[in-house]
């Protein structure tokens, strides 16, 4: 069975998704303080990596990367509620791009599986 | 099988092997992370030879045009010399014009060496030949001009800028390296709306890009916002107003943070003004130059107003510590 990544249209579709997703995240006052002062282009590249991973595209990301990459944010107070917001933005991004509900559910469940790593538990 | 030259050594790239794998196998460790063409950690430049188009996926147009590529997904099709940047020869030239654009900005025009090529919006590193003091300045000229133009702001106690203001004279010799920078106009999409925003001498690269764009027949609307703390910090106002009269699709908006607002201008924080005046920026290509915190704020505001990340080009001016 092909991956969600392939069904979406691969690399180009993920590039479009990153713009939509990152814009939602930056506009959300509940979570955007975690993105203050970061280099936007590097951040967009990371988000592309994340979206590629959760849609099953080619990636080499590991739980350890997710854990190390978010430790400083956990120290700033990152918690479950913030992760909920991010997942909500991911869900609405995919819906806006016309992804079918069952595929969205698959993607969200993969993203959900990183929660403990992200929150360093 | 193609040969890759890196830092003077040749490496033979194996069948179905990427540049990154070839380098790593040979003990040359290029920084990398995702190894799948996503994170752009391993971006590197082909100084000779052409990278396969697929190895440039996701890179900005300005980087593609300079033959940057991702080593982790590049299976070379021909011999290439790769590296992080071109070693540019040092050019020694004479100053041909020096005049004040306002009380704190001077315009220098330098001879253009034969064969020197660059893109409007790039910068050079200016060198004082007596002691090799070096500072970066954006080019305000276009490749069609037969001189190189710099706008230099006087920085209090700035070694280079004070020397340029007080000592350097027409016919004196200076040197430079370059060009460098990836904030420039790539021809194509002539009907795309363009937004140019600069603070202070951030106008210099935009002035070059603007004239380039108008000459190259860009048909989409072009909006230039030039900001300063107060009206005396603006410059080239008349020339920009003349362009706006001459080209119907070009608008010029002088902006000040406080004090008297010039005719047709705006007052307020420049980070807020473009989106406030233009509304949605979806579909725009954006060029941002000048003070780093303002450039960063503009980058975020432009993105939130709808500009795609791939279409934001910026050049934050960084000043030497306790110097300029």
Contacts between the chains, C-beta under 8 A, distances in Angstrom:
chain1	res1	chain2	res2	distance
A	11	B	37	7.5
A	11	B	57	5.6
A	11	B	58	6.7
A	15	B	58	6.2
A	15	B	310	7.3
A	18	B	309	7.2
A	19	B	308	5.2
A	19	B	309	5.8
A	22	B	303	7.6
A	22	B	309	7.3
A	23	B	303	6.4
A	23	B	304	6.1
A	23	B	306	7.9
A	26	B	300	6.6
A	26	B	303	7.1
A	26	B	304	6.0
A	27	B	304	5.9
A	40	B	296	7.9
A	40	B	299	5.8
A	40	B	300	6.6
A	40	B	303	6.8
A	40	B	309	6.9
A	41	B	309	6.8
A	44	B	309	5.0
A	45	B	38	6.9
A	45	B	39	5.2
A	45	B	40	4.9
A	46	B	39	6.9
A	48	B	38	5.3
A	48	B	39	7.6
A	48	B	58	7.2
A	49	B	34	5.5
A	49	B	38	4.7
A	49	B	39	5.2
A	52	B	36	7.2
A	52	B	38	5.3
A	57	B	36	7.7
A	57	B	38	8.0
A	58	B	36	4.0
A	58	B	37	7.4
A	58	B	38	7.7
A	59	B	34	5.9
A	59	B	36	5.3
A	59	B	38	6.5
A	60	B	33	7.8
A	60	B	34	5.5
A	60	B	35	5.1
A	60	B	36	6.1
A	61	B	34	6.8
